[in-house]
Amino acid sequence: MKSESIKLIDEKGLRIDGRKPDELRPVIMEVGVLKNADGSAYVQQGNTKVIAAVYGPREIHPKHLTLPDRAILRTRYHMVPYSTDERKSPAPTRREIELSKVIREALEAVIFVELYPRTTIDVFIEVIQADAGTRTAGIMAASLALADAGIPMRDLVAAVAVGKVNGQLVLDINQLEDEYGEADMPIAMMPSLGKIVLLQLNGVLTEEEFKKALELAKKGIMKLYEYEQQALKKKYVEIKPEEV
Amino acid sequence: MSITPTNLRIVSTLKKHSMASLIEKGLRIDGRRLDEFREITIIPNYIAKAEGSAYVKVGGTVVIAGLKVGVGSPFPDTPNDGVITVNAEFVPFASPTFEPGPPDENAIELARVIDRSIRELRVIDLSKLAIIPGEKVYILWLDIYVFDHDGNLLDASMLAAMTTLLVAKIPKAEVKEDKNVELNKEDKASLPINNKVVTVTIGKVNNKLIVDPTVDEEQILECKLAVSISEDGRIAGMQKMGTGIFTEEEILEAISLAKNASKTLFSKINEAIKKAQ
């Protein structure tokens, strides 16, 4: 079980990496990072690094998976073996299978799947360095890659995890805070619409704490949403006229 | 890879419409209120060979959980704690949409949600399950089998899991020469239980929230929120499932619905255990 003895917040109220409780880790987002994929994106949050890529809408193989009135979505969240402290086997773990499912379900709420019947939209997420918040970084990378692929969406998805460490709620937890903290709540939203598309809670919170955690998450999500928009704009502003 | 399901159960459009329009009016097709569970049957110690077990029936959903106990090495990061492993399988005859093979994403998700709620709330005091600290500990295998699928597998499975842990009697460990450990099946004791947890799954249809959806109702749900609640009313875990969206207000309403419904579930568990003793 987790040890509660580790001090994750100092006397000044600062966290183990020097952040304030409501402060995000430094973010880097880049769109169109791969040559072959229809859309791709790189997201870095602190020491967490994720690449996502989208293929599609394209034909489905095997054919029996086809749906006549909408596109299907296929999503794989995967951590590469060198992304973690101990080597992670490349075979999909139970955790990765579950996260692939919750990420797919979150994205299905966002994409206008009914516009592309009898096709598949494939979303691949590779975590290349894991330091907590990989599913939230992954879902943001996926949403940027989908936008880069030109797939119509209701909104971008911004996501962050709120944690509880030493009895205090903190935004965007890192690996130490995840390992030794008391709760971890990843949440993904369509920020402009204020809709929640992914919500998990691992840990114990009172109803009051949950409400506060949700407020904290929303604050982080609005900030991340701005970074996402900047990253998307950056790619298209940079295209030189002669390339068009 | 997670793929949009295409082998869904078929429910007639007429039935879907009548279920949805009834829910709109605050009614259910089976006569229940929106916040009401179906009839619940819990039979503890259903399987004599298991160290603990429970048969649970919620409406037409049938789940049997069983606990088996062994001795093994602890995890390196928790050398002084026992180990619990939760596994769930949906047997092929439980539904026309289930197929033989290793657990799919739904079974894995279900087992992991239950595992997390038990772990995070410290339902079992795992530190009391070390035999030789750092070397030998109790290993608990909690296996959840779904035998008939009539919706809301998660809440039924959690009821079965929780009842199983509460009634389980595990054999005393005896340390022999050379640190060999033997389990004495003649001398058994209850598990060190700290707390109790249940899961209440709330479904969303046309901005209405319903408790304990049936398998047919699940076909008209936009999404579900499973809320794990401890006996002292804290939130011990959450999982949004399905492809739809929730607003903040809906999440808060779902939590309070879950809190209320959890009281029924705890009283069912406590009643069943009292009877079994």
HADDOCK unambig.tbl for C-alpha pairs under 7 A between the chains (distance, minus, plus):
assign (segid A and resid 1 and name CA) (segid B and resid 78 and name CA) 6.00 0.50 0.50
assign (segid A and resid 1 and name CA) (segid B and resid 81 and name CA) 6.98 0.50 0.50
assign (segid A and resid 65 and name CA) (segid B and resid 6 and name CA) 6.12 0.50 0.50
assign (segid A and resid 67 and name CA) (segid B and resid 6 and name CA) 6.93 0.50 0.50
assign (segid A and resid 72 and name CA) (segid B and resid 4 and name CA) 5.38 0.50 0.50
assign (segid A and resid 73 and name CA) (segid B and resid 3 and name CA) 5.86 0.50 0.50
assign (segid A and resid 73 and name CA) (segid B and resid 4 and name CA) 5.47 0.50 0.50
assign (segid A and resid 74 and name CA) (segid B and resid 1 and name CA) 6.41 0.50 0.50
assign (segid A and resid 74 and name CA) (segid B and resid 2 and name CA) 5.52 0.50 0.50
assign (segid A and resid 74 and name CA) (segid B and resid 3 and name CA) 4.44 0.50 0.50
assign (segid A and resid 74 and name CA) (segid B and resid 4 and name CA) 6.56 0.50 0.50
assign (segid A and resid 75 and name CA) (segid B and resid 1 and name CA) 5.51 0.50 0.50
assign (segid A and resid 75 and name CA) (segid B and resid 2 and name CA) 5.11 0.50 0.50
assign (segid A and resid 75 and name CA) (segid B and resid 3 and name CA) 6.55 0.50 0.50
assign (segid A and resid 76 and name CA) (segid B and resid 1 and name CA) 4.52 0.50 0.50
assign (segid A and resid 76 and name CA) (segid B and resid 2 and name CA) 6.16 0.50 0.50
assign (segid A and resid 94 and name CA) (segid B and resid 108 and name CA) 6.38 0.50 0.50
assign (segid A and resid 97 and name CA) (segid B and resid 105 and name CA) 5.98 0.50 0.50
assign (segid A and resid 98 and name CA) (segid B and resid 105 and name CA) 6.02 0.50 0.50
assign (segid A and resid 98 and name CA) (segid B and resid 108 and name CA) 6.60 0.50 0.50
assign (segid A and resid 98 and name CA) (segid B and resid 109 and name CA) 5.37 0.50 0.50
assign (segid A and resid 100 and name CA) (segid B and resid 1 and name CA) 6.56 0.50 0.50
assign (segid A and resid 100 and name CA) (segid B and resid 2 and name CA) 5.54 0.50 0.50
assign (segid A and resid 101 and name CA) (segid B and resid 2 and name CA) 5.27 0.50 0.50
assign (segid A and resid 101 and name CA) (segid B and resid 105 and name CA) 6.82 0.50 0.50
assign (segid A and resid 102 and name CA) (segid B and resid 241 and name CA) 6.89 0.50 0.50
assign (segid A and resid 104 and name CA) (segid B and resid 2 and name CA) 6.72 0.50 0.50
assign (segid A and resid 105 and name CA) (segid B and resid 242 and name CA) 5.65 0.50 0.50
assign (segid A and resid 105 and name CA) (segid B and resid 243 and name CA) 4.34 0.50 0.50
assign (segid A and resid 106 and name CA) (segid B and resid 243 and name CA) 6.05 0.50 0.50
assign (segid A and resid 108 and name CA) (segid B and resid 243 and name CA) 5.60 0.50 0.50
assign (segid A and resid 109 and name CA) (segid B and resid 243 and name CA) 5.30 0.50 0.50
assign (segid A and resid 109 and name CA) (segid B and resid 244 and name CA) 5.19 0.50 0.50
assign (segid A and resid 109 and name CA) (segid B and resid 245 and name CA) 6.42 0.50 0.50
assign (segid A and resid 194 and name CA) (segid B and resid 247 and name CA) 6.85 0.50 0.50
assign (segid A and resid 195 and name CA) (segid B and resid 245 and name CA) 6.01 0.50 0.50
assign (segid A and resid 195 and name CA) (segid B and resid 246 and name CA) 5.78 0.50 0.50
assign (segid A and resid 195 and name CA) (segid B and resid 247 and name CA) 5.03 0.50 0.50
assign (segid A and resid 196 and name CA) (segid B and resid 245 and name CA) 5.56 0.50 0.50
assign (segid A and resid 196 and name CA) (segid B and resid 246 and name CA) 5.05 0.50 0.50
assign (segid A and resid 196 and name CA) (segid B and resid 247 and name CA) 5.85 0.50 0.50
assign (segid A and resid 197 and name CA) (segid B and resid 244 and name CA) 6.90 0.50 0.50
assign (segid A and resid 197 and name CA) (segid B and resid 245 and name CA) 5.07 0.50 0.50
assign (segid A and resid 197 and name CA) (segid B and resid 246 and name CA) 6.69 0.50 0.50
assign (segid A and resid 198 and name CA) (segid B and resid 240 and name CA) 6.06 0.50 0.50
assign (segid A and resid 199 and name CA) (segid B and resid 239 and name CA) 5.88 0.50 0.50
assign (segid A and resid 199 and name CA) (segid B and resid 240 and name CA) 5.22 0.50 0.50
assign (segid A and resid 200 and name CA) (segid B and resid 238 and name CA) 5.02 0.50 0.50
assign (segid A and resid 200 and name CA) (segid B and resid 239 and name CA) 4.45 0.50 0.50
assign (segid A and resid 200 and name CA) (segid B and resid 240 and name CA) 6.28 0.50 0.50
assign (segid A and resid 201 and name CA) (segid B and resid 237 and name CA) 4.69 0.50 0.50
assign (segid A and resid 201 and name CA) (segid B and resid 238 and name CA) 4.59 0.50 0.50
assign (segid A and resid 201 and name CA) (segid B and resid 239 and name CA) 6.51 0.50 0.50
assign (segid A and resid 202 and name CA) (segid B and resid 116 and name CA) 6.42 0.50 0.50
assign (segid A and resid 202 and name CA) (segid B and resid 120 and name CA) 6.85 0.50 0.50
assign (segid A and resid 202 and name CA) (segid B and resid 237 and name CA) 5.20 0.50 0.50
assign (segid A and resid 203 and name CA) (segid B and resid 120 and name CA) 4.98 0.50 0.50
assign (segid A and resid 203 and name CA) (segid B and resid 236 and name CA) 5.68 0.50 0.50
assign (segid A and resid 203 and name CA) (segid B and resid 237 and name CA) 5.78 0.50 0.50
assign (segid A and resid 204 and name CA) (segid B and resid 120 and name CA) 6.55 0.50 0.50
assign (segid A and resid 204 and name CA) (segid B and resid 121 and name CA) 6.43 0.50 0.50
assign (segid A and resid 204 and name CA) (segid B and resid 234 and name CA) 6.74 0.50 0.50
assign (segid A and resid 204 and name CA) (segid B and resid 235 and name CA) 5.56 0.50 0.50
assign (segid A and resid 204 and name CA) (segid B and resid 236 and name CA) 4.31 0.50 0.50
assign (segid A and resid 204 and name CA) (segid B and resid 237 and name CA) 6.42 0.50 0.50
assign (segid A and resid 205 and name CA) (segid B and resid 234 and name CA) 6.10 0.50 0.50
assign (segid A and resid 205 and name CA) (segid B and resid 235 and name CA) 5.24 0.50 0.50
assign (segid A and resid 205 and name CA) (segid B and resid 236 and name CA) 6.55 0.50 0.50
assign (segid A and resid 206 and name CA) (segid B and resid 234 and name CA) 4.95 0.50 0.50
assign (segid A and resid 206 and name CA) (segid B and resid 235 and name CA) 5.79 0.50 0.50
assign (segid A and resid 207 and name CA) (segid B and resid 234 and name CA) 6.96 0.50 0.50
assign (segid A and resid 207 and name CA) (segid B and resid 235 and name CA) 6.85 0.50 0.50
